[in-house]
Amino acid sequence: MPVFLLDEEDISFPPPGIAKEDGLLAVGGDLKPERLIEAYKNGIFPWYSEGYPIMWWSPDPRMVMFPKDFKKSKSLRRLVEKGEFVVKFDTNFESVINACARVYRANEDGTWIVDDMIEAYTRLYKLGVAHSVETYKDGNLVGGLYGLAIGKVFFGESMFHHVSNASKVAYWHLINRLLEWDFEIIDAQQETEHFKSLGGKTIEREKFLTLLYNSVEKRQDFKNWNINGR
């Protein structure tokens, strides 16, 4: 299939089901909030490197997790109950996304969280669409993650840790929050062994899109997830 060139004014996307075998659907456009939200609601996300045009993807299969399937290992449960880390929501988004951008990833040259992406997702955070979960130890930020919440879907973007298991603890608390608020699916985009170990699975894009369309339009009551300092 061809790769589509996006119009600067029109924020619509071609159908995600016609993406190339590697998932590449379109190039160009911009990262303004309206376009990003439209992309995610249709199972499409940006992923590119510095010096390249914006590339939009919809891979098949898709890596997802249903919150109830999260594997709460005994060792992680003990760590959480020990209270070694303090976990907060939506109090330090910019530090989290910048830390994620600096994470070394094997087989990757540089980072896909380029400056324009940081600016774009920070705008979404200020609009109450993007959220962060932060893990602190001795008052220092040592791990965390960020993503988007649209309807009853959480779109996980990236995580980091400076202390072992700090990001897993953040994810544990994220799962509890998503279960509390009846979120239905977590989109992890592409398959990783780490996410599989937590309970993620791959599903066909067609099935993912059906689940997505049924969930993104459902009501979500909270834009600021920092409720009572939690």
C-alpha positions as a printed Julia matrix, in Angstrom:
230×3 Matrix{Float64}:
   0.0     0.0    0.0
   1.13    3.61  -0.56
   2.27    5.89   2.25
   0.01    8.94   2.46
   1.22   12.54   2.69
  -0.84   14.44   5.25
  -2.26   17.88   4.61
  -1.16   20.67   6.95
  -4.73   21.87   7.5
  -6.8    18.7    7.39
  -6.25   16.66  10.57
  -7.97   13.52   9.27
  -6.07   10.3    8.54
  -6.49    7.54   5.97
  -8.02    4.33   7.37
  -5.46    2.62   9.64
  -6.31   -0.77   8.2
  -4.54    0.08   4.96
  -1.15    0.75   6.56
   1.9    -0.96   5.08
   3.03   -4.32   6.44
   5.43   -2.6    8.83
   2.61   -0.35  10.06
   3.66    2.88   8.34
   0.54    4.73   7.22
   1.4     8.37   6.54
   4.04   11.1    6.78
   3.89   14.82   7.33
   1.32   16.97   9.07
   2.1    18.34  12.51
   1.85   17.52  16.21
  -0.88   19.93  17.23
  -3.21   18.56  19.91
  -6.22   18.11  17.65
  -4.28   15.96  15.2
  -2.64   13.87  17.91
  -5.96   13.15  19.61
  -7.53   12.26  16.27
  -4.61    9.92  15.55
  -4.81    8.04  18.84
  -8.59    7.7   18.64
  -8.02    5.91  15.34
  -5.2     3.64  16.48
  -2.44    5.74  14.91
   0.63    7.24  16.6
   3.71    9.27  15.6
   7.17    7.72  15.74
  10.21    9.21  14.04
  13.75   10.44  14.63
  15.34   13.87  14.6
  15.85   15.13  11.04
  13.06   13.0    9.55
   9.47   13.99   8.72
   6.76   12.99  11.15
   5.83    9.35  10.5
   2.45    7.91  11.53
   2.02    4.21  12.33
  -0.66    1.61  12.92
   1.11   -1.76  13.35
  -0.44   -5.19  12.96
  -0.47   -7.0   15.34
  -0.88   -4.58  18.24
   0.5    -4.95  21.75
  -2.14   -4.37  24.41
  -2.99   -5.19  27.98
  -6.33   -5.53  29.66
  -5.83   -4.02  33.14
  -7.22   -7.08  34.92
  -4.51   -9.21  33.25
  -1.59   -7.38  34.88
   0.72   -9.95  36.46
   1.23   -8.84  40.05
   4.22  -10.94  41.0
   4.81  -11.77  44.65
   8.16   -9.99  44.63
   6.66   -6.8   43.17
   3.75   -6.98  45.62
   6.21   -7.21  48.52
   8.16   -4.24  47.17
   5.02   -2.12  46.88
   3.84   -3.09  50.36
   7.28   -2.29  51.78
   6.67    1.35  50.9
  10.19    2.02  49.7
   8.89    4.31  46.95
   6.47    7.23  46.97
   4.25    7.3   43.88
   2.48   10.4   42.56
   0.38   11.26  39.52
   0.6    14.35  37.31
   3.03   16.31  39.47
   6.2    16.21  37.34
   5.24   15.4   33.76
   8.03   17.32  32.05
  10.73   15.65  34.12
   9.26   12.22  33.33
   9.08   12.72  29.57
  12.58   14.21  29.48
  13.93   11.27  31.49
  12.21    8.85  29.09
  13.85   10.66  26.17
  17.28   10.03  27.67
  16.8     6.29  28.23
  19.3     4.13  26.34
  17.58    1.55  24.15
  19.51   -1.27  22.53
  19.47   -1.31  18.72
  18.25    2.3   18.55
  20.32    5.23  17.33
  19.22    8.19  19.4
  15.69    8.71  20.67
  12.25    8.94  19.08
  11.16   11.33  21.85
  12.54   14.36  20.03
  12.14   17.95  21.22
   9.0    18.52  19.12
   7.43   15.41  20.68
   8.26   16.62  24.19
   6.63   19.98  23.45
   3.58   18.34  21.87
   2.91   15.89  24.68
   3.52   18.56  27.3
   0.74   20.55  25.62
  -1.49   17.49  25.87
  -0.61   17.21  29.55
  -1.67   20.81  30.13
  -4.96   19.98  28.37
  -5.54   17.02  30.69
  -5.04   14.39  27.98
  -1.5    13.19  28.78
  -0.57   11.97  32.25
   2.48   10.91  34.22
   3.06    8.47  37.05
   6.17    9.29  39.07
   8.17    7.17  41.52
  10.26    8.91  44.19
  12.86    7.66  46.63
  14.36    9.91  49.29
  12.67   12.82  47.55
  14.29   12.11  44.19
  12.51   11.14  40.98
  13.82    7.63  40.24
  11.26    6.2   37.81
   7.99    6.74  36.04
   5.95    6.61  32.89
   3.68    8.74  30.76
   0.87    8.24  28.28
  -2.48    9.51  27.04
  -5.94    8.81  28.43
  -8.81    9.1   25.96
 -12.18    7.69  26.94
 -11.51    4.4   28.7
  -8.21    3.73  26.92
  -4.71    4.45  28.25
  -2.1     4.82  25.52
   1.25    4.01  27.11
   4.14    5.93  25.58
   7.33    5.34  27.56
   8.8     4.6   30.98
  12.16    4.93  32.71
  13.92    3.99  35.91
  17.09    5.05  37.66
  16.53    2.59  40.51
  15.66   -1.07  39.92
  11.89   -1.75  39.74
  10.95    1.93  40.1
   9.03    1.94  36.79
   7.29   -1.34  37.67
   6.06    0.19  40.9
   4.74    3.16  38.93
   2.97    0.77  36.57
   1.46   -1.14  39.51
  -0.14    2.07  40.76
  -1.26    3.01  37.26
  -3.05   -0.33  36.91
  -4.83    0.21  40.22
  -5.98    3.64  39.07
  -7.18    2.31  35.71
  -9.1    -0.52  37.38
 -10.65    1.94  39.83
 -11.86    4.09  36.94
 -13.04    1.18  34.74
 -10.49    1.63  31.96
 -10.83   -1.16  29.44
  -7.57   -1.4   27.54
  -3.95   -0.26  27.58
  -2.29    0.28  24.21
   1.44   -0.47  24.23
   1.72   -0.11  20.44
   4.55   -2.51  19.68
   5.52   -5.86  21.16
   8.26   -5.95  23.8
   9.38   -8.8   26.03
   9.16   -6.52  29.05
   5.5    -5.7   28.45
   4.71   -9.36  27.75
   6.21  -10.25  31.11
   3.75   -7.87  32.77
   0.74   -9.49  31.09
   0.59   -7.81  27.69
  -0.45   -9.67  24.56
  -0.6    -9.08  20.82
  -3.91   -8.96  19.0
  -4.79   -8.41  15.36
  -5.14   -4.77  14.34
  -8.74   -5.27  13.26
  -9.69   -6.57  16.72
  -7.74   -3.79  18.38
  -9.52   -1.12  16.34
 -12.92   -2.59  17.23
 -12.05   -2.49  20.93
 -10.59    0.99  20.56
 -13.61    2.51  18.81
 -15.89    1.08  21.5
 -13.8     2.57  24.33
 -12.41    5.96  23.32
 -15.8     7.66  23.22
 -16.77    6.62  26.75
 -16.88    9.26  29.44
 -13.79    9.96  31.53
 -14.34   12.23  34.49
 -10.81   13.26  35.49
  -8.35   15.46  33.65
  -5.99   16.02  36.57
  -5.01   12.66  38.02
  -3.27   14.23  41.02
  -6.21   13.65  43.33
  -5.5    14.53  46.97
  -1.78   14.16  46.28
  -2.19   10.5   45.22
